Amino acid sequence: MLKLYVDQTFLSPYALAAFVSLTEKGLPFELLTRDLDGGEQFDPAYRAQSLTARVPMLVDGDFHLSESSAIIEYLEEAYPETARVLPKDLKQRARARQLQAWLRSDLLPLRDARTTATVFGFKAAEPLSPAAQAAADKLVSVAEAVVPADGGNLFGDWCVADAELALLLRRLTQDELPLRLAAYADIQWQRPSFAAWLARQPR
């Protein structure tokens, strides 16, 4: 059976992406946690396996892989008979990867101001600084360009980029989002794979 290591607080957006991908693909896996605040990710045995001493980490037999984007692509190629979590079409798949890479590497002022503790309801949303507001405006502009007019999935069939975009959009309050984008994020939030992640968060 596959194993997936995530943070014990279930706040990591990258761990969420790997968890959602495994769940959507219907692959059975054992879920294990690391106490990041307690430094368990730096345990010598874990570090030796993950290379980066981070979560998520996937274990498939004697193969260990960290970094969620690598995990997602590995699952697509290693288990092609399961449901896809990236678009089948080459150009759409490239666009999905572009969005994922951008969401992970840009918008830092917004991600710092509204952490996933805010997204998941553990912390109140603070007013945005000018830099965070500029990042929020950039996020909204890109999202309006890629989310279909009917509010459906980005590429017709659902893909993990939908989950990652929705998570970033949820860093903004309902009042800060155009109605179409708020509705899109809410629909993504209601997927069973998202609900399964939320149910594991300590309350």
KAKA-V301320 format. One record per residue. N is the residue number from 1. RES is the residue in one letter. PSI is psi in whole degrees, 0 to 359 (* if undefined). BURIAL is # if it has 24 or more other ideal C-beta (glycine too) atoms within 12 Angstrom, else .. Layout:
n->N res->RES psi->PSI burial->BURIAL
n->N res->RES psi->PSI burial->BURIAL
This chain:
n->1 res->M psi->143 burial->.
n->2 res->L psi->152 burial->#
n->3 res->K psi->144 burial->#
n->4 res->L psi->123 burial->#
n->5 res->Y psi->131 burial->#
n->6 res->V psi->175 burial->#
n->7 res->D psi->146 burial->#
n->8 res->Q psi->342 burial->.
n->9 res->T psi->350 burial->#
n->10 res->F psi->45 burial->#
n->11 res->L psi->345 burial->#
n->12 res->S psi->122 burial->#
n->13 res->P psi->333 burial->#
n->14 res->Y psi->320 burial->#
n->15 res->A psi->321 burial->#
n->16 res->L psi->316 burial->#
n->17 res->A psi->318 burial->#
n->18 res->A psi->318 burial->#
n->19 res->F psi->312 burial->#
n->20 res->V psi->320 burial->#
n->21 res->S psi->313 burial->#
n->22 res->L psi->317 burial->#
n->23 res->T psi->315 burial->#
n->24 res->E psi->327 burial->#
n->25 res->K psi->350 burial->#
n->26 res->G psi->23 burial->.
n->27 res->L psi->128 burial->#
n->28 res->P psi->137 burial->.
n->29 res->F psi->153 burial->#
n->30 res->E psi->132 burial->.
n->31 res->L psi->124 burial->#
n->32 res->L psi->152 burial->#
n->33 res->T psi->155 burial->#
n->34 res->R psi->138 burial->#
n->35 res->D psi->97 burial->.
n->36 res->L psi->322 burial->#
n->37 res->D psi->329 burial->.
n->38 res->G psi->359 burial->.
n->39 res->G psi->18 burial->.
n->40 res->E psi->338 burial->#
n->41 res->Q psi->345 burial->#
n->42 res->F psi->4 burial->.
n->43 res->D psi->132 burial->.
n->44 res->P psi->320 burial->.
n->45 res->A psi->318 burial->.
n->46 res->Y psi->316 burial->#
n->47 res->R psi->320 burial->.
n->48 res->A psi->326 burial->.
n->49 res->Q psi->319 burial->#
n->50 res->S psi->339 burial->#
n->51 res->L psi->318 burial->.
n->52 res->T psi->357 burial->.
n->53 res->A psi->43 burial->.
n->54 res->R psi->170 burial->#
n->55 res->V psi->152 burial->#
n->56 res->P psi->161 burial->#
n->57 res->M psi->131 burial->#
n->58 res->L psi->138 burial->#
n->59 res->V psi->121 burial->#
n->60 res->D psi->94 burial->.
n->61 res->G psi->237 burial->.
n->62 res->D psi->13 burial->.
n->63 res->F psi->129 burial->.
n->64 res->H psi->135 burial->#
n->65 res->L psi->126 burial->#
n->66 res->S psi->174 burial->#
n->67 res->E psi->117 burial->#
n->68 res->S psi->322 burial->#
n->69 res->S psi->321 burial->#
n->70 res->A psi->320 burial->#
n->71 res->I psi->314 burial->#
n->72 res->I psi->314 burial->#
n->73 res->E psi->323 burial->#
n->74 res->Y psi->314 burial->#
n->75 res->L psi->321 burial->#
n->76 res->E psi->318 burial->#
n->77 res->E psi->326 burial->.
n->78 res->A psi->334 burial->.
n->79 res->Y psi->65 burial->#
n->80 res->P psi->344 burial->.
n->81 res->E psi->353 burial->.
n->82 res->T psi->172 burial->.
n->83 res->A psi->140 burial->.
n->84 res->R psi->146 burial->#
n->85 res->V psi->0 burial->#
n->86 res->L psi->149 burial->#
n->87 res->P psi->145 burial->#
n->88 res->K psi->322 burial->.
n->89 res->D psi->134 burial->.
n->90 res->L psi->311 burial->.
n->91 res->K psi->322 burial->.
n->92 res->Q psi->321 burial->.
n->93 res->R psi->319 burial->#
n->94 res->A psi->321 burial->.
n->95 res->R psi->320 burial->.
n->96 res->A psi->317 burial->#
n->97 res->R psi->325 burial->#
n->98 res->Q psi->313 burial->#
n->99 res->L psi->316 burial->#
n->100 res->Q psi->313 burial->#
n->101 res->A psi->319 burial->.
n->102 res->W psi->315 burial->#
n->103 res->L psi->329 burial->#
n->104 res->R psi->338 burial->#
n->105 res->S psi->348 burial->.
n->106 res->D psi->183 burial->.
n->107 res->L psi->27 burial->#
n->108 res->L psi->318 burial->.
n->109 res->P psi->323 burial->.
n->110 res->L psi->317 burial->#
n->111 res->R psi->326 burial->#
n->112 res->D psi->320 burial->.
n->113 res->A psi->324 burial->#
n->114 res->R psi->86 burial->#
n->115 res->T psi->174 burial->#
n->116 res->T psi->341 burial->#
n->117 res->A psi->325 burial->.
n->118 res->T psi->315 burial->#
n->119 res->V psi->318 burial->#
n->120 res->F psi->10 burial->#
n->121 res->G psi->17 burial->.
n->122 res->F psi->350 burial->.
n->123 res->K psi->141 burial->.
n->124 res->A psi->149 burial->.
n->125 res->A psi->121 burial->#
n->126 res->E psi->154 burial->.
n->127 res->P psi->147 burial->.
n->128 res->L psi->139 burial->#
n->129 res->S psi->167 burial->.
n->130 res->P psi->319 burial->.
n->131 res->A psi->318 burial->.
n->132 res->A psi->323 burial->#
n->133 res->Q psi->322 burial->.
n->134 res->A psi->320 burial->.
n->135 res->A psi->320 burial->#
n->136 res->A psi->318 burial->#
n->137 res->D psi->321 burial->.
n->138 res->K psi->318 burial->.
n->139 res->L psi->313 burial->#
n->140 res->V psi->319 burial->#
n->141 res->S psi->315 burial->.
n->142 res->V psi->316 burial->#
n->143 res->A psi->320 burial->#
n->144 res->E psi->332 burial->.
n->145 res->A psi->333 burial->.
n->146 res->V psi->334 burial->#
n->147 res->V psi->127 burial->#
n->148 res->P psi->154 burial->.
n->149 res->A psi->328 burial->.
n->150 res->D psi->1 burial->.
n->151 res->G psi->10 burial->#
n->152 res->G psi->186 burial->.
n->153 res->N psi->155 burial->#
n->154 res->L psi->320 burial->#
n->155 res->F psi->33 burial->#
n->156 res->G psi->278 burial->.
n->157 res->D psi->148 burial->.
n->158 res->W psi->146 burial->#
n->159 res->C psi->167 burial->#
n->160 res->V psi->338 burial->#
n->161 res->A psi->330 burial->#
n->162 res->D psi->315 burial->#
n->163 res->A psi->317 burial->#
n->164 res->E psi->322 burial->#
n->165 res->L psi->317 burial->#
n->166 res->A psi->321 burial->#
n->167 res->L psi->319 burial->#
n->168 res->L psi->319 burial->#
n->169 res->L psi->327 burial->#
n->170 res->R psi->356 burial->#
n->171 res->R psi->346 burial->#
n->172 res->L psi->149 burial->#
n->173 res->T psi->166 burial->.
n->174 res->Q psi->324 burial->.
n->175 res->D psi->338 burial->.
n->176 res->E psi->353 burial->#
n->177 res->L psi->142 burial->#
n->178 res->P psi->147 burial->.
n->179 res->L psi->320 burial->.
n->180 res->R psi->320 burial->.
n->181 res->L psi->323 burial->#
n->182 res->A psi->318 burial->#
n->183 res->A psi->319 burial->.
n->184 res->Y psi->312 burial->#
n->185 res->A psi->320 burial->#
n->186 res->D psi->319 burial->.
n->187 res->I psi->317 burial->#
n->188 res->Q psi->322 burial->#
n->189 res->W psi->335 burial->#
n->190 res->Q psi->358 burial->.
n->191 res->R psi->145 burial->#
n->192 res->P psi->327 burial->.
n->193 res->S psi->323 burial->#
n->194 res->F psi->315 burial->#
n->195 res->A psi->323 burial->.
n->196 res->A psi->323 burial->.
n->197 res->W psi->313 burial->#
n->198 res->L psi->325 burial->#
n->199 res->A psi->340 burial->.
n->200 res->R psi->351 burial->#
n->201 res->Q psi->133 burial->#
n->202 res->P psi->132 burial->.
n->203 res->R psi->* burial->.
